[in-house]
Amino acid sequence: MRIGLPREIKAGEARVALRPPEIATLTGAGHDVVVERGAGLASGVDDAQYEAAGALLTGVHAAAFDAELVVKVKELQPVEYPLVRPGTILLGFQQFAVEPAYLDVALSSGATFIACETIESDDVDAAHRLPILAAMSRVAGRMAVRLGAKGLTGSEDADLDGTDVIVIGAGAAGSAAALEAARRRARVGVFAASPRRFDALARAANGPMAMGVFDAARLRALLPTTRLLIGAVLVAGRTSPRLLDRAMIASMPPGSVFVDVGIDQRGIAETSRMTSLGDPFFTVDGVIHCGVPNLPALEPRAASEAYAAAVLPHVVALAERGGDALAPGSGLSRGVQVRRGSIVDARLALDTRRRPKPVAN
């Protein structure tokens, strides 16, 4: 199979979807991998390393899309929409529910779009049901605290000694955020939909951390003293629930910070909106908001390594078996959102109010 690896062009994005070890695995199996020059520079990989791994280098962005399988990190940007070819498989984070124009392009392209945020593990005993998303969420959680500290103090590395921090969500992102805030000596409280992860989080915290099942009234009572609020809520394959109204946000102390990690799924607050790494903050009612959709790009080397390791088995499956790798029932098939002009993910159809249409292999 011919596989394309384009350079990411989303604002502030510094990750790369595949690194030289993954390229070597693919080329060693006889596949051609076309890598755009400069694709890995921001994450510490130069072109010579890709070439040594057997990649074919190109200086033309469009040439990396001239492939049967295109592997990315983030969703296509508008200037890339015309580059999609009928029959191509595009693998990466897609976020269709918050980008209607992108979904329209996907449906009219004749290509297959696989969303890394909904690919599931085939291992029923896996620690995380969504392995690729979990790998990135752990980084995003740490980076949420980093940007929260910057909003509060002007320094990403600031200690949060004695600062009241609340994290909503105890999954990969929420747990990572809570542990990072605790490491910076904050007073941390965690709300989650269920107590399922509380024991593991308590063991990892190695110190006091308040935890409870989400209760809006209890949260309202705590917000007037909360200096850093982190939203890390995930409903797999769906847009985020709206848990915070404007009055709740406004009740926080002036100059406090709210970081909405799940902004690429719409966000959990009435006041949430998407920002960028170049301009991460805006203020509503005296509260600093942060809605960066690609937080892991702040740690590009580690994030790229984690992403590449998590995505490689699926790239190999697609390279070896093509569309047959998407047989119903597999974890990879759960990532297919658009195929040959139809929405095939019922969750996406529900969020976008469009009709799903299962497509035979």
N, C-alpha and C positions, 0 to 999 in steps of 0.2 A: 504494500500500500504506500501511496505517497502522502506524507504527513507534513502539514505546515505549522510553523511556530512563528507567528508575527510578533513584532515588538508591541508592547502595550502602550496605548496612546491616551488613555483616560487621564485626566488632570491629576498629577501627583502620584500616579501608579508606578511603582518601582519594581514590582515582582515580575518573575518570568515563570511560565507554566512548566517547563521542562529544563533540567540542567544537564550538563554533559554525561553524568552516569546514566540517566534515563535515555538520552540520545544513543549512547553506546549500546544499551540493551536493544533498542529498536533497530538500529543499523546492523547490529550483530545478527539479528533475525532476518535480515534481508530487506528491510523496509527503507525507503528513501525518506529522509527528513530534511525539509527545506527550512532553514533558520534565517530570519531577517537579521542583517548585521546590526549590532548594538542591542539586540533583544535582552541580553543578560547583563549588560554593563552596570546598571543600577543595583543589581543584586550580587555583584562581585564576580561575574563570569565574562571573560572576553571572547572575542570571535575565534581566536586561535584555539581555545579550549573546545569550542563546539566543532571546529574543523577536525581537530585531533580525534574527536569522538565519532567522526564519520559523517557529520552533517554537510549538506550542500548549502553554502551561504549565498544570500542574495541581498542586494542593496535596494530592492524595490519592494515596498510594503505590500503591494497587490500580489506579488509573486508568491508570498507566503500563504495566500488564500487560494492559489491555484493547486488544490490538493483534494484528495478524497476525504481527509480528516484534518480539521483545523483545531489546534489545541490552544486555548487561551486561559487567562485568569478571569478578567472582567468582561462584561457584556460589550458587544460591538458599539462603537461610537458612530454618530450619524454619518461622518465622512466615509465610514467603512461599509455602510449599508449596500452600496452598489457592488461591492466586491464579492457578495455571497453568490455562489454558483448552485444551480439545481443539482440535487443528488449529493452534495457535500454534507458531511456530518460536522457540526460545530459543537465542541465540548468546552464548557466553561461556566462561570456564574452568569446567569441570564437576567433575572429580576424583571421578567416581563410584566408582572402585575402593576408595577409603578411606571412603566414606560409603554403606553399604548401604541405609540408610533413604531417602536421597535417590534412589538408583537405583530403589527400590520405588515412590516417588512418581512418578518420571519414567515408569516403565513403565505405571502405572495412569492417567496423565493424558491419554493420547491426543495428546500434543504431540510435537514433534520437537526433540531436543536436539543442538546442534552444539557440539563441544568445541574451543575455540581452541587447546588444547594439541596437537591432532592434525591441524589443518588444514595441508595441505602446499602448497608453491609449485607452480604449473604451469610455472614456468621451470626447466628442467633444469640451467641454468647458475647458478641462484641461489646466493648464498653460504651461505644457510641453508635447509635443506629444510622447516623448520617456522617460517615467518617471524614469526607473531604470538608464538609462544613465545620465539623468539630475541630479539625486541625487549624482552620483559619480563625474560628471563634475563640480559641484559647489565646491566640496572639491578639485578636481584637480586644478581648477583655483587659489584657495588660495595657494595651495602648489607650484604652478609654480612660484609665486612671492617669496615664501619662499626660493626656491632653486635659483631663480634669485638673490636674495639679498646675498645668500651665495657665489655665483659665483663672484659677484661684490666686496664684502667686507670681505668675510670669515665668516660672521655671518648670520644665517638664520633669526634672529630677528632684523636685522639692519634697521634703519630708511633710507628712500630713499629721504630725503628732497631735492627738487630741481632737482632730477634725471629725465631725459626725458625717459618716458616709452611709448611704442606703443604696443597695443594689437590688433591682427587681429582676428576678430570674436566677436560677441556680444551675443552669446547664453549663456547657463548656465556657461560654463567654462570661456568664455571671459568676461562676466559680472562680475563674481566672481573675476577674476584676476584684472580687471580694478578697482573694488571697493577696493580690498586689497591694490593695489599699491597707490591709492588715500589716503587710511587710513594711509599709511606710508609716506604721504606728497610728493609723486612724482608728476611731471607734466605728466598727462596721456592723450594720444590720442587713439581713438578707430576707427578702420576701420571694416566695416561689409558689407556683400553682399547687404543688404537692410537696410533702416532706421527704420524698423518695431519695433525694441526694444530700439531705442534711447530715447524715452520719459521716459520709465520706468527706464532706466539706469540713465538718468539725474536726475530724482527724487530721486533715491536711493543714488546718489553720494553726494548730499547735498553740492555741490561746483562745481567750473568750471571743465569741462572735454570736450575736443575737440572730436567731432565725425564726421564721414563722410563715405559715401559709398566708398568701396574699389576702389582705383585708383592707378595703379602701378607707374605712373609718379609722383604723389604726394608723395607716399611712398618713392620712390627713393630720392626725395629731402629732406626728413626728416631723413633718416637713418644715414647720417654722424654725426648727433648730438644725435642719440638714443643710450642710454646706456643699456637699457633692452628692448628686443623685445620678445613678447610672441605670439606664433601661437596657436590659439584656434578655428580652422576651422573644421566644421563638415558637411559632405554631408551624410545624413542618409543612412546607409547600403552600402556605397561606400568607396573606398580608397580616401585619401585626394588629392585635386588638387595641382599641383606644382605652387605656386605663387611667389616663391623667387628663383632667380638664384644665382650662386656663387658670381657674381659681386656685387649684392645687399647686400649680407651678408658681403662681404669684405669691403664695404664702411662704415661699422659701425666703431666707434672708437676702437683702440686696447684695449683689456681687457674688452670690452662690452660683454653682455650675450644674447644668443638666446635660449629660452626654447620652444620646440615644443611639446605642450600638446597632439596633435593628432598623435604622432609617431606610436602608435599601428595600425593606419590606413595608414601608410607609411610616413606621415609627409608632410609639405608644402614647404620644401626647398630642393634645389639640394644637399645641404651639410648635410641634416638630416640623422641620423642613430640612431638606438636604443641603449640605455645604460641601466644601472641598478641603483637601489638605493645604492648599495655598491660602485659603481664607476660611478657617474652620469655625469661627464663632459668629454669633449674632445675639442680640439681647432683646428679650421680651419681658416687660414688667420688672425690670431690674435684675432679671436672672439671665446669666450667660448660657446660651445654648450651643451645643456642638452636634452636628449631624453628618459627620464624614462617613461615606459608605464604604470606603476602602482603608479602614484603620490599619490592617496588617501591613500596608505598604510603608508604614513608619519603621518597620523592622524587616527590610526586604530580603536580606540574606537568609535569615532563619525562616521567614514565612515562605520563601520560594522553595527551600529545602523540604519543608513540611508539605507544601502543596504538591510538589513534584512526586514525592514518595507516595502520597495518598492517591494521586490521579493515575500513576503509571499502570497499575493492574488493569484499569479500565481502558487506557489507551492500547495496551497490549491486546486485550480482548477484542477491541474494535478493529485493530490492525490485522489480527489473525482471522477473524470471523465476519467482519463487516456487519451488515444488518442482522445477521443471525445472532450476534451477541446481545441483541435487544429483545430476545424472546421473552414473552410475558412471564412474570414470576421472578425474574432475576432482579437483584438490587440495582443493576445498571439500567434496566428497563424503567424503573421508577423515576429515573432522571429524565426520561424523554418527555418533553413538553409540547413540542411542535414537530410534526412529521408529514412531509409531502402535502403541505397546504392545510393541515388540520391540527387543531388542538387535541392532544391525546391525554392530557392530564386533567382529570376532573376537578382537581383543586384549583388549577389555573382558570379553568372555564368558569368555576363558581365565582372567583374573585373578579374576573373581567366581564362576567355576565355574557359569556359566549357559549356556544353549544360545543360540547366535546364530541369527537368522532374517532373512535378506535380505528386504527389502521392495521391491516394484516401485514405480516412480514413479507 
